[in-house]
Amino acid sequence: MTTAIQPQPGILDIALYQGGTAKIAGRDDAIKLSSNENPFGAGDLARQAYMRAGHELHRYPTTDHAALRAAIASRFGLDAGRIICGAGSDEVITFLCQAYAGPGDEVVYSQHGFLMYRISALAAGATPVVAPERDRTTDIDAILAACTDRTRLVFIANPNNPTGTMVPVSELERLADNLPAQALLVLDGAYAEYAEGYDGGAALADQRQNVVMTRTFSKLFGLGGLRVGWGYGPQHVIDVLSRVRGPFNLSTTQQDVAEAALSDDAHIARSLAENARMRAWLAERLNAIGVATDPSHANFVLARFRDAAQAEACNAALLADGLIVRKVDSYGLPECLRITIGDEAACRRVLYTITQFMERQA
C-alpha cells in the first residue's frame, strides 16, 4: 500500500454518517422510529405517480426540473426561477459547501446541529466551527460570536434535529443582519412543515441577499426512499449552485412522484394532524413519568434520561420489545434518545415500554 496517494485535506477527518437503525436481528416485527419517517408513508397520489413512472425508465430525465420547481413554487408561493432541486436537501447542502467554502474558510453550525454540516464542510476542505447551544436550542449570540472574517457559511436547522427546538423568526432576522458580509446564512427547513405558522425561512430568503432555505420531501411527504430535496434563495446564489449541480441529478421518477406528493392535500392534512396529536400526547406522558422532553416542533421528541447509562439501558429495553429509536451520542447528547412520532399504536407501545423501564429504575 502506498502513502503517496492521499485524499484532499479534511476527507479522512469525516466520521461516516450512520443512519437510524432499521432492523433488529432475529425479529421481523420491529417498529422503526429512528429516522423521522412519516408513519403513513407516501400518499396515494405519490404512489400512483411512482407506478406510472415505470413506463419511462428508458428515458433520460429533464435537466431543469421545470415542472417540479413550478409545483414547489405554486405550493409555497415562491419564485420558481430561484429554486434548485437536489437528491435530498443533503445534496443542496453539499452544493453550498462545494461552491462557497474551501481550504482556509470556516463553516459555522450549532452544537447539536445536523451531522451533514460538518461532513460537507470537511469534504470541501473547509474548517467546521461549532457554536454552543443554550438548553439544546440554537443560541444566536453564540453563532455570531463564532463568526470571523473566514466564515463563509452558517447552517441553522429550524426546527433543529435532533432536539426539535427552534428559534423565532425575529432571531433569524437578527442573525442574517449581523453576519459578516462574506457569509451566507443557510436555514435548513427539513422539519418546517411541522412547525405551525412557520415558513421555513422563505420570507427571509426573499427579502435578503445572504439567506438560503433548504427543504425536503423525506419527512412530511413520505419520500425518504426517493431522495428529493430543494433549496430557495437569491438569484445570485441559485445561479452559482446550478453550475455545480449534475445535469441529471434527479430521475424522472423522483421528479414526478415529488410533484404528485405536493398536491395530495388529504395526505398532508392527515399526517400533520396525527403528528401534532401524538407528539403532544407522547411528550406529556413521558414528562409525567420523569423522562424530560423539550417542546418539539418536528416529528419526533428528544427524551432525556438521568445520564448516558440510563439512556443506553432504556434503548436496550426498547430494542428487546421490538422498538427502534435513535441514540444521539454522535450529536453530543449521550443521555438522550430521539423518538420518531409513529402512529398511535407505535406511540403507545413506546410509552408502555419506557414506563415499565422507569418503574424498574425507581
Secondary structure in CASP SS format (residue, H / E / C, confidence):
PFRMAT SS
TARGET T0000
AUTHOR 0000-0000-0000
METHOD secondary structure of the structure
MODEL  1
M C 1.00
T C 1.00
T C 1.00
A C 1.00
I C 1.00
Q C 1.00
P C 1.00
Q C 1.00
P C 1.00
G C 1.00
I H 1.00
L H 1.00
D H 1.00
I C 1.00
A C 1.00
L C 1.00
Y C 1.00
Q C 1.00
G C 1.00
G C 1.00
T C 1.00
A C 1.00
K C 1.00
I C 1.00
A C 1.00
G C 1.00
R C 1.00
D C 1.00
D C 1.00
A C 1.00
I E 1.00
K E 1.00
L C 1.00
S C 1.00
S C 1.00
N C 1.00
E C 1.00
N C 1.00
P C 1.00
F C 1.00
G C 1.00
A C 1.00
G C 1.00
D H 1.00
L H 1.00
A H 1.00
R H 1.00
Q H 1.00
A H 1.00
Y H 1.00
M H 1.00
R H 1.00
A H 1.00
G H 1.00
H H 1.00
E H 1.00
L C 1.00
H C 1.00
R C 1.00
Y C 1.00
P C 1.00
T C 1.00
T C 1.00
D C 1.00
H C 1.00
A H 1.00
A H 1.00
L H 1.00
R H 1.00
A H 1.00
A H 1.00
I H 1.00
A H 1.00
S H 1.00
R H 1.00
F H 1.00
G C 1.00
L C 1.00
D C 1.00
A H 1.00
G H 1.00
R H 1.00
I E 1.00
I E 1.00
C E 1.00
G E 1.00
A C 1.00
G H 1.00
S H 1.00
D H 1.00
E H 1.00
V H 1.00
I H 1.00
T H 1.00
F H 1.00
L H 1.00
C H 1.00
Q H 1.00
A H 1.00
Y H 1.00
A C 1.00
G C 1.00
P C 1.00
G C 1.00
D C 1.00
E E 1.00
V E 1.00
V E 1.00
Y E 1.00
S E 1.00
Q C 1.00
H C 1.00
G C 1.00
F C 1.00
L H 1.00
M H 1.00
Y H 1.00
R H 1.00
I H 1.00
S H 1.00
A H 1.00
L H 1.00
A H 1.00
A C 1.00
G C 1.00
A C 1.00
T E 1.00
P E 1.00
V E 1.00
V E 1.00
A E 1.00
P C 1.00
E C 1.00
R E 1.00
D C 1.00
R C 1.00
T E 1.00
T C 1.00
D C 1.00
I H 1.00
D H 1.00
A H 1.00
I H 1.00
L H 1.00
A H 1.00
A H 1.00
C C 1.00
T C 1.00
D C 1.00
R C 1.00
T E 1.00
R E 1.00
L E 1.00
V E 1.00
F E 1.00
I E 1.00
A E 1.00
N C 1.00
P C 1.00
N C 1.00
N C 1.00
P C 1.00
T C 1.00
G C 1.00
T C 1.00
M C 1.00
V C 1.00
P C 1.00
V H 1.00
S H 1.00
E H 1.00
L H 1.00
E H 1.00
R H 1.00
L H 1.00
A H 1.00
D H 1.00
N H 1.00
L C 1.00
P C 1.00
A C 1.00
Q C 1.00
A C 1.00
L E 1.00
L E 1.00
V E 1.00
L E 1.00
D E 1.00
G C 1.00
A C 1.00
Y C 1.00
A H 1.00
E H 1.00
Y H 1.00
A C 1.00
E C 1.00
G C 1.00
Y C 1.00
D C 1.00
G C 1.00
G C 1.00
A H 1.00
A H 1.00
L H 1.00
A H 1.00
D H 1.00
Q H 1.00
R C 1.00
Q C 1.00
N C 1.00
V E 1.00
V E 1.00
M E 1.00
T E 1.00
R E 1.00
T E 1.00
F C 1.00
S C 1.00
K C 1.00
L C 1.00
F C 1.00
G C 1.00
L C 1.00
G C 1.00
G C 1.00
L C 1.00
R C 1.00
V C 1.00
G E 1.00
W E 1.00
G E 1.00
Y E 1.00
G C 1.00
P C 1.00
Q H 1.00
H H 1.00
V H 1.00
I H 1.00
D H 1.00
V H 1.00
L H 1.00
S H 1.00
R H 1.00
V H 1.00
R C 1.00
G C 1.00
P C 1.00
F C 1.00
N C 1.00
L C 1.00
S C 1.00
T H 1.00
T H 1.00
Q H 1.00
Q H 1.00
D H 1.00
V H 1.00
A H 1.00
E H 1.00
A H 1.00
A H 1.00
L H 1.00
S C 1.00
D C 1.00
D H 1.00
A H 1.00
H H 1.00
I H 1.00
A H 1.00
R H 1.00
S H 1.00
L H 1.00
A H 1.00
E H 1.00
N H 1.00
A H 1.00
R H 1.00
M H 1.00
R H 1.00
A H 1.00
W H 1.00
L H 1.00
A H 1.00
E H 1.00
R H 1.00
L H 1.00
N H 1.00
A H 1.00
I C 1.00
G C 1.00
V C 1.00
A E 1.00
T E 1.00
D C 1.00
P C 1.00
S C 1.00
H C 1.00
A C 1.00
N C 1.00
F E 1.00
V E 1.00
L E 1.00
A E 1.00
R E 1.00
F C 1.00
R C 1.00
D C 1.00
A H 1.00
A H 1.00
Q H 1.00
A H 1.00
E H 1.00
A H 1.00
C H 1.00
N H 1.00
A H 1.00
A H 1.00
L H 1.00
L H 1.00
A H 1.00
D C 1.00
G C 1.00
L E 1.00
I E 1.00
V C 1.00
R E 1.00
K E 1.00
V C 1.00
D H 1.00
S H 1.00
Y H 1.00
G C 1.00
L C 1.00
P C 1.00
E C 1.00
C E 1.00
L E 1.00
R E 1.00
I E 1.00
T E 1.00
I C 1.00
G C 1.00
D C 1.00
E H 1.00
A H 1.00
A H 1.00
C H 1.00
R H 1.00
R H 1.00
V H 1.00
L H 1.00
Y H 1.00
T H 1.00
I H 1.00
T H 1.00
Q H 1.00
F H 1.00
M H 1.00
E H 1.00
R H 1.00
Q H 1.00
A C 1.00
END
